[in-house]
Amino acid sequence: MIKRSLSAASWGLSATAAGVLLVGCSGSVSLGTSTPEVSKDKLADTVAERLAATTGQAKPDITCPEALEGKADATTRCALTATDGSTLGVTVTVSAVDGDNVDFDIKADDTPTPAS
């Protein structure tokens, strides 16, 4: 049974308990621009889908404050917000760029920030 309202702490612990550290979680987005960039909305949606697929849990609420530049090793930080208001940071790092395809790795922080 999948719990739909997990805190960020239990969300991360569940992923670790399942043997998934999210280090190997990756995504790929194909874009149609001369300078590849993944918009913040597309990035948030793709990260949420990948985390849900990797952990077998419901798609989390992810927000990304900026677009991800399509250059190798470029990074940005996104946030996973749990239903209790706690947050878990997520680092997104570009692993490869091939034309309009931007491949990236996703790693969630080990410790959540409690709700204020």
C-alpha positions in Angstrom: 0.0 0.0 0.0 1.4 3.4 -1.0 1.0 6.2 1.5 -0.1 9.4 -0.2 0.7 11.9 2.6 4.3 11.2 3.6 6.5 13.8 5.3 9.7 14.7 3.6 11.5 12.7 6.3 9.6 9.5 5.8 9.6 10.0 2.1 13.5 10.1 2.1 13.7 7.2 4.6 11.4 5.1 2.6 13.6 5.6 -0.5 16.7 4.7 1.5 15.0 1.7 3.1 14.1 0.5 -0.4 17.8 0.7 -1.3 17.3 3.7 -3.5 19.6 6.6 -2.6 18.4 8.7 -5.6 22.0 9.2 -6.7 21.4 7.2 -9.8 18.0 8.7 -10.6 18.3 10.7 -13.8 16.1 12.3 -16.4 16.4 13.5 -20.0 14.6 16.3 -21.7 14.6 17.1 -25.4 14.4 20.8 -26.3 14.0 22.6 -29.5 16.3 25.6 -28.9 19.8 26.5 -30.0 20.9 26.9 -26.4 19.5 24.0 -24.4 17.7 24.9 -21.2 15.1 23.0 -19.2 12.4 25.4 -18.0 11.8 25.4 -14.2 8.3 24.0 -14.7 9.4 21.2 -17.0 12.3 20.4 -14.7 10.1 20.2 -11.6 7.6 17.9 -13.4 10.4 15.7 -14.7 12.1 15.5 -11.3 8.8 14.6 -9.7 8.1 11.9 -12.2 11.6 10.4 -11.9 11.5 10.4 -8.1 8.0 8.7 -8.1 9.2 6.1 -10.6 12.4 5.4 -8.6 10.7 5.0 -5.2 7.4 3.6 -6.2 5.7 6.4 -4.2 3.1 9.0 -5.3 4.5 11.9 -7.4 5.9 14.4 -4.9 5.3 18.2 -5.0 8.5 19.6 -6.5 9.4 23.2 -7.2 12.4 24.5 -9.0 13.3 28.3 -8.7 15.1 28.5 -12.0 15.7 26.8 -15.3 18.5 24.3 -15.7 21.2 25.4 -18.2 22.1 22.7 -20.7 25.8 22.6 -20.0 27.7 19.6 -18.5 27.9 19.8 -14.7 25.5 22.7 -14.5 23.4 22.4 -11.3 20.3 23.8 -9.7 18.4 23.1 -6.5 14.8 22.2 -6.3 12.6 21.4 -3.3 10.3 18.6 -2.4 7.5 19.8 -0.2 5.6 17.2 1.9 2.0 17.5 3.0 3.1 18.4 6.5 5.0 21.4 5.1 8.5 20.0 5.6 10.9 20.2 2.7 13.7 18.1 1.2 16.3 19.7 -1.0 17.0 18.1 -4.4 20.1 18.7 -6.4 19.8 18.4 -10.2 23.1 18.1 -12.1 23.5 18.0 -15.9 25.4 14.8 -16.8 25.4 15.2 -20.6 24.1 17.3 -23.4 23.6 15.9 -26.9 22.1 18.5 -29.2 18.8 19.4 -27.7 18.8 16.5 -25.2 19.8 17.4 -21.7 20.5 14.4 -19.4 20.6 15.1 -15.6 21.1 13.3 -12.3 18.9 13.8 -9.3 20.0 13.5 -5.7 17.8 14.2 -2.7 19.3 15.6 0.5 19.7 13.2 3.4 17.9 15.4 6.0 14.6 17.3 5.6 13.9 20.8 6.9 10.9 20.7 9.3 7.8 22.9 8.6 8.0 26.3 10.2 
